[in-house]
Amino acid sequence: MSNRDIAAQLFLSSRTVGYHLYKAYPKLGVGSRGELAALV
């Protein structure tokens, strides 16, 4: 899903979603959304 789609479902702005994903990626040890999908 795109940041815009996620934001719409959670009633947030897409920038808020992007910010939190940006902060979470290093903690999860991934560098992109594709790598994150591979973990799941």
N, CA, C, O and CB atoms as a CASP TS submission, in Angstrom:
PFRMAT TS
TARGET T0000
AUTHOR 0000-0000-0000
METHOD Language model
MODEL 1
PARENT N/A
ATOM      1  N   MET     1       0.850  -1.191   0.000  1.00  0.00           N
ATOM      2  CA  MET     1       0.000   0.000   0.000  1.00  0.00           C
ATOM      3  C   MET     1       0.886   1.243   0.000  1.00  0.00           C
ATOM      4  O   MET     1       2.010   1.221   0.502  1.00  0.00           O
ATOM      5  CB  MET     1      -0.962   0.005   1.231  1.00  0.00           C
ATOM      6  N   SER     2       0.374   2.297  -0.557  1.00  0.00           N
ATOM      7  CA  SER     2       1.107   3.555  -0.551  1.00  0.00           C
ATOM      8  C   SER     2       0.871   4.285   0.771  1.00  0.00           C
ATOM      9  O   SER     2      -0.050   3.962   1.520  1.00  0.00           O
ATOM     10  CB  SER     2       0.684   4.442  -1.748  1.00  0.00           C
ATOM     11  N   ASN     3       1.714   5.265   1.036  1.00  0.00           N
ATOM     12  CA  ASN     3       1.532   6.068   2.251  1.00  0.00           C
ATOM     13  C   ASN     3       0.164   6.730   2.245  1.00  0.00           C
ATOM     14  O   ASN     3      -0.473   6.856   3.291  1.00  0.00           O
ATOM     15  CB  ASN     3       2.640   7.134   2.375  1.00  0.00           C
ATOM     16  N   ARG     4      -0.285   7.149   1.086  1.00  0.00           N
ATOM     17  CA  ARG     4      -1.590   7.810   0.974  1.00  0.00           C
ATOM     18  C   ARG     4      -2.721   6.850   1.344  1.00  0.00           C
ATOM     19  O   ARG     4      -3.660   7.230   2.043  1.00  0.00           O
ATOM     20  CB  ARG     4      -1.800   8.349  -0.456  1.00  0.00           C
ATOM     21  N   ASP     5      -2.626   5.604   0.873  1.00  0.00           N
ATOM     22  CA  ASP     5      -3.657   4.604   1.190  1.00  0.00           C
ATOM     23  C   ASP     5      -3.677   4.275   2.682  1.00  0.00           C
ATOM     24  O   ASP     5      -4.741   4.174   3.293  1.00  0.00           O
ATOM     25  CB  ASP     5      -3.424   3.322   0.377  1.00  0.00           C
ATOM     26  N   ILE     6      -2.497   4.112   3.251  1.00  0.00           N
ATOM     27  CA  ILE     6      -2.390   3.823   4.686  1.00  0.00           C
ATOM     28  C   ILE     6      -2.967   4.979   5.492  1.00  0.00           C
ATOM     29  O   ILE     6      -3.722   4.773   6.442  1.00  0.00           O
ATOM     30  CB  ILE     6      -0.915   3.567   5.089  1.00  0.00           C
ATOM     31  N   ALA     7      -2.606   6.187   5.106  1.00  0.00           N
ATOM     32  CA  ALA     7      -3.071   7.382   5.818  1.00  0.00           C
ATOM     33  C   ALA     7      -4.590   7.496   5.772  1.00  0.00           C
ATOM     34  O   ALA     7      -5.217   7.859   6.767  1.00  0.00           O
ATOM     35  CB  ALA     7      -2.435   8.642   5.220  1.00  0.00           C
ATOM     36  N   ALA     8      -5.172   7.193   4.643  1.00  0.00           N
ATOM     37  CA  ALA     8      -6.628   7.283   4.511  1.00  0.00           C
ATOM     38  C   ALA     8      -7.325   6.306   5.446  1.00  0.00           C
ATOM     39  O   ALA     8      -8.349   6.639   6.043  1.00  0.00           O
ATOM     40  CB  ALA     8      -7.053   7.016   3.065  1.00  0.00           C
ATOM     41  N   GLN     9      -6.783   5.112   5.577  1.00  0.00           N
ATOM     42  CA  GLN     9      -7.401   4.124   6.459  1.00  0.00           C
ATOM     43  C   GLN     9      -7.247   4.488   7.928  1.00  0.00           C
ATOM     44  O   GLN     9      -8.109   4.163   8.744  1.00  0.00           O
ATOM     45  CB  GLN     9      -6.802   2.756   6.208  1.00  0.00           C
ATOM     46  N   LEU    10      -6.144   5.168   8.272  1.00  0.00           N
ATOM     47  CA  LEU    10      -5.890   5.509   9.674  1.00  0.00           C
ATOM     48  C   LEU    10      -6.292   6.936  10.032  1.00  0.00           C
ATOM     49  O   LEU    10      -6.106   7.372  11.169  1.00  0.00           O
ATOM     50  CB  LEU    10      -4.435   5.313   9.986  1.00  0.00           C
ATOM     51  N   PHE    11      -6.849   7.670   9.052  1.00  0.00           N
ATOM     52  CA  PHE    11      -7.258   9.062   9.254  1.00  0.00           C
ATOM     53  C   PHE    11      -6.078   9.929   9.690  1.00  0.00           C
ATOM     54  O   PHE    11      -6.198  10.737  10.612  1.00  0.00           O
ATOM     55  CB  PHE    11      -8.379   9.141  10.296  1.00  0.00           C
ATOM     56  N   LEU    12      -4.926   9.751   9.012  1.00  0.00           N
ATOM     57  CA  LEU    12      -3.719  10.532   9.248  1.00  0.00           C
ATOM     58  C   LEU    12      -3.294  11.166   7.936  1.00  0.00           C
ATOM     59  O   LEU    12      -3.861  10.873   6.884  1.00  0.00           O
ATOM     60  CB  LEU    12      -2.580   9.651   9.839  1.00  0.00           C
ATOM     61  N   SER    13      -2.292  12.037   8.002  1.00  0.00           N
ATOM     62  CA  SER    13      -1.747  12.571   6.762  1.00  0.00           C
ATOM     63  C   SER    13      -0.709  11.597   6.220  1.00  0.00           C
ATOM     64  O   SER    13      -0.119  10.821   6.972  1.00  0.00           O
ATOM     65  CB  SER    13      -1.125  13.979   6.984  1.00  0.00           C
ATOM     66  N   SER    14      -0.494  11.645   4.911  1.00  0.00           N
ATOM     67  CA  SER    14       0.485  10.741   4.305  1.00  0.00           C
ATOM     68  C   SER    14       1.892  11.081   4.767  1.00  0.00           C
ATOM     69  O   SER    14       2.755  10.204   4.814  1.00  0.00           O
ATOM     70  CB  SER    14       0.403  10.804   2.774  1.00  0.00           C
ATOM     71  N   ARG    15       2.138  12.343   5.111  1.00  0.00           N
ATOM     72  CA  ARG    15       3.452  12.732   5.629  1.00  0.00           C
ATOM     73  C   ARG    15       3.702  12.121   6.999  1.00  0.00           C
ATOM     74  O   ARG    15       4.836  11.756   7.309  1.00  0.00           O
ATOM     75  CB  ARG    15       3.568  14.257   5.708  1.00  0.00           C
ATOM     76  N   THR    16       2.680  12.002   7.817  1.00  0.00           N
ATOM     77  CA  THR    16       2.822  11.367   9.134  1.00  0.00           C
ATOM     78  C   THR    16       3.182   9.897   8.964  1.00  0.00           C
ATOM     79  O   THR    16       4.058   9.385   9.660  1.00  0.00           O
ATOM     80  CB  THR    16       1.520  11.511   9.962  1.00  0.00           C
ATOM     81  N   VAL    17       2.512   9.227   8.050  1.00  0.00           N
ATOM     82  CA  VAL    17       2.807   7.816   7.792  1.00  0.00           C
ATOM     83  C   VAL    17       4.243   7.674   7.302  1.00  0.00           C
ATOM     84  O   VAL    17       4.976   6.803   7.770  1.00  0.00           O
ATOM     85  CB  VAL    17       1.817   7.224   6.753  1.00  0.00           C
ATOM     86  N   GLY    18       4.647   8.525   6.365  1.00  0.00           N
ATOM     87  CA  GLY    18       6.002   8.481   5.836  1.00  0.00           C
ATOM     88  C   GLY    18       7.049   8.709   6.907  1.00  0.00           C
ATOM     89  O   GLY    18       8.081   8.038   6.927  1.00  0.00           O
ATOM     90  N   TYR    19       6.789   9.648   7.794  1.00  0.00           N
ATOM     91  CA  TYR    19       7.722   9.945   8.878  1.00  0.00           C
ATOM     92  C   TYR    19       7.911   8.731   9.776  1.00  0.00           C
ATOM     93  O   TYR    19       9.041   8.378  10.113  1.00  0.00           O
ATOM     94  CB  TYR    19       7.228  11.139   9.701  1.00  0.00           C
ATOM     95  N   HIS    20       6.826   8.098  10.160  1.00  0.00           N
ATOM     96  CA  HIS    20       6.916   6.962  11.075  1.00  0.00           C
ATOM     97  C   HIS    20       7.567   5.752  10.408  1.00  0.00           C
ATOM     98  O   HIS    20       8.316   5.022  11.058  1.00  0.00           O
ATOM     99  CB  HIS    20       5.529   6.588  11.587  1.00  0.00           C
ATOM    100  N   LEU    21       7.294   5.532   9.127  1.00  0.00           N
ATOM    101  CA  LEU    21       7.965   4.450   8.416  1.00  0.00           C
ATOM    102  C   LEU    21       9.453   4.727   8.313  1.00  0.00           C
ATOM    103  O   LEU    21      10.267   3.817   8.472  1.00  0.00           O
ATOM    104  CB  LEU    21       7.361   4.262   7.020  1.00  0.00           C
ATOM    105  N   TYR    22       9.822   5.984   8.048  1.00  0.00           N
ATOM    106  CA  TYR    22      11.225   6.382   7.952  1.00  0.00           C
ATOM    107  C   TYR    22      11.953   6.104   9.262  1.00  0.00           C
ATOM    108  O   TYR    22      13.108   5.679   9.253  1.00  0.00           O
ATOM    109  CB  TYR    22      11.340   7.871   7.584  1.00  0.00           C
ATOM    110  N   LYS    23      11.292   6.339  10.375  1.00  0.00           N
ATOM    111  CA  LYS    23      11.890   6.092  11.686  1.00  0.00           C
ATOM    112  C   LYS    23      11.926   4.599  12.022  1.00  0.00           C
ATOM    113  O   LYS    23      12.819   4.154  12.743  1.00  0.00           O
ATOM    114  CB  LYS    23      11.118   6.847  12.764  1.00  0.00           C
ATOM    115  N   ALA    24      10.976   3.829  11.514  1.00  0.00           N
ATOM    116  CA  ALA    24      10.889   2.407  11.845  1.00  0.00           C
ATOM    117  C   ALA    24      11.845   1.554  11.024  1.00  0.00           C
ATOM    118  O   ALA    24      12.324   0.534  11.520  1.00  0.00           O
ATOM    119  CB  ALA    24       9.477   1.919  11.640  1.00  0.00           C
ATOM    120  N   TYR    25      12.141   1.936   9.782  1.00  0.00           N
ATOM    121  CA  TYR    25      12.990   1.117   8.917  1.00  0.00           C
ATOM    122  C   TYR    25      14.335   0.775   9.544  1.00  0.00           C
ATOM    123  O   TYR    25      14.705  -0.399   9.540  1.00  0.00           O
ATOM    124  CB  TYR    25      13.216   1.824   7.612  1.00  0.00           C
ATOM    125  N   PRO    26      15.088   1.732  10.083  1.00  0.00           N
ATOM    126  CA  PRO    26      16.377   1.369  10.689  1.00  0.00           C
ATOM    127  C   PRO    26      16.229   0.425  11.884  1.00  0.00           C
ATOM    128  O   PRO    26      17.076  -0.443  12.094  1.00  0.00           O
ATOM    129  CB  PRO    26      17.110   2.624  11.127  1.00  0.00           C
ATOM    130  N   LYS    27      15.184   0.585  12.647  1.00  0.00           N
ATOM    131  CA  LYS    27      14.963  -0.279  13.812  1.00  0.00           C
ATOM    132  C   LYS    27      14.649  -1.702  13.393  1.00  0.00           C
ATOM    133  O   LYS    27      14.949  -2.651  14.117  1.00  0.00           O
ATOM    134  CB  LYS    27      13.829   0.267  14.675  1.00  0.00           C
ATOM    135  N   LEU    28      14.043  -1.848  12.217  1.00  0.00           N
ATOM    136  CA  LEU    28      13.712  -3.165  11.694  1.00  0.00           C
ATOM    137  C   LEU    28      14.831  -3.747  10.836  1.00  0.00           C
ATOM    138  O   LEU    28      14.782  -4.912  10.443  1.00  0.00           O
ATOM    139  CB  LEU    28      12.437  -3.091  10.889  1.00  0.00           C
ATOM    140  N   GLY    29      15.827  -2.936  10.554  1.00  0.00           N
ATOM    141  CA  GLY    29      16.963  -3.395   9.755  1.00  0.00           C
ATOM    142  C   GLY    29      16.679  -3.469   8.275  1.00  0.00           C
ATOM    143  O   GLY    29      17.285  -4.275   7.569  1.00  0.00           O
ATOM    144  N   VAL    30      15.768  -2.642   7.787  1.00  0.00           N
ATOM    145  CA  VAL    30      15.445  -2.618   6.365  1.00  0.00           C
ATOM    146  C   VAL    30      15.689  -1.221   5.812  1.00  0.00           C
ATOM    147  O   VAL    30      15.731  -0.239   6.553  1.00  0.00           O
ATOM    148  CB  VAL    30      13.980  -3.055   6.122  1.00  0.00           C
ATOM    149  N   GLY    31      15.848  -1.155   4.493  1.00  0.00           N
ATOM    150  CA  GLY    31      16.106   0.128   3.864  1.00  0.00           C
ATOM    151  C   GLY    31      15.017   0.600   2.935  1.00  0.00           C
ATOM    152  O   GLY    31      15.052   1.733   2.455  1.00  0.00           O
ATOM    153  N   SER    32      14.038  -0.268   2.674  1.00  0.00           N
ATOM    154  CA  SER    32      12.979   0.113   1.748  1.00  0.00           C
ATOM    155  C   SER    32      11.705  -0.678   2.044  1.00  0.00           C
ATOM    156  O   SER    32      11.708  -1.635   2.818  1.00  0.00           O
ATOM    157  CB  SER    32      13.428  -0.113   0.293  1.00  0.00           C
ATOM    158  N   ARG    33      10.638  -0.255   1.415  1.00  0.00           N
ATOM    159  CA  ARG    33       9.357  -0.925   1.586  1.00  0.00           C
ATOM    160  C   ARG    33       9.408  -2.350   1.024  1.00  0.00           C
ATOM    161  O   ARG    33       8.750  -3.250   1.546  1.00  0.00           O
ATOM    162  CB  ARG    33       8.241  -0.121   0.904  1.00  0.00           C
ATOM    163  N   GLY    34      10.186  -2.547  -0.035  1.00  0.00           N
ATOM    164  CA  GLY    34      10.337  -3.880  -0.610  1.00  0.00           C
ATOM    165  C   GLY    34      10.992  -4.843   0.350  1.00  0.00           C
ATOM    166  O   GLY    34      10.576  -5.997   0.453  1.00  0.00           O
ATOM    167  N   GLU    35      12.022  -4.382   1.062  1.00  0.00           N
ATOM    168  CA  GLU    35      12.681  -5.219   2.050  1.00  0.00           C
ATOM    169  C   GLU    35      11.739  -5.512   3.215  1.00  0.00           C
ATOM    170  O   GLU    35      11.761  -6.606   3.780  1.00  0.00           O
ATOM    171  CB  GLU    35      13.965  -4.547   2.553  1.00  0.00           C
ATOM    172  N   LEU    36      10.928  -4.546   3.564  1.00  0.00           N
ATOM    173  CA  LEU    36       9.969  -4.731   4.648  1.00  0.00           C
ATOM    174  C   LEU    36       8.948  -5.806   4.261  1.00  0.00           C
ATOM    175  O   LEU    36       8.591  -6.646   5.087  1.00  0.00           O
ATOM    176  CB  LEU    36       9.257  -3.395   4.982  1.00  0.00           C
ATOM    177  N   ALA    37       8.486  -5.783   3.031  1.00  0.00           N
ATOM    178  CA  ALA    37       7.528  -6.777   2.569  1.00  0.00           C
ATOM    179  C   ALA    37       8.146  -8.177   2.570  1.00  0.00           C
ATOM    180  O   ALA    37       7.452  -9.164   2.816  1.00  0.00           O
ATOM    181  CB  ALA    37       7.027  -6.419   1.165  1.00  0.00           C
ATOM    182  N   ALA    38       9.445  -8.263   2.297  1.00  0.00           N
ATOM    183  CA  ALA    38      10.116  -9.554   2.275  1.00  0.00           C
ATOM    184  C   ALA    38      10.210 -10.155   3.684  1.00  0.00           C
ATOM    185  O   ALA    38      10.263 -11.376   3.829  1.00  0.00           O
ATOM    186  CB  ALA    38      11.514  -9.410   1.664  1.00  0.00           C
ATOM    187  N   LEU    39      10.230  -9.318   4.710  1.00  0.00           N
ATOM    188  CA  LEU    39      10.281  -9.806   6.083  1.00  0.00           C
ATOM    189  C   LEU    39       8.985 -10.500   6.491  1.00  0.00           C
ATOM    190  O   LEU    39       8.991 -11.443   7.282  1.00  0.00           O
ATOM    191  CB  LEU    39      10.571  -8.660   7.031  1.00  0.00           C
ATOM    192  N   VAL    40       7.888 -10.022   5.945  1.00  0.00           N
ATOM    193  CA  VAL    40       6.578 -10.559   6.306  1.00  0.00           C
ATOM    194  C   VAL    40       6.308 -11.744   5.475  1.00  0.00           C
ATOM    195  O   VAL    40       5.253 -12.364   5.607  1.00  0.00           O
ATOM    196  CB  VAL    40       5.470  -9.531   6.139  1.00  0.00           C
TER
END
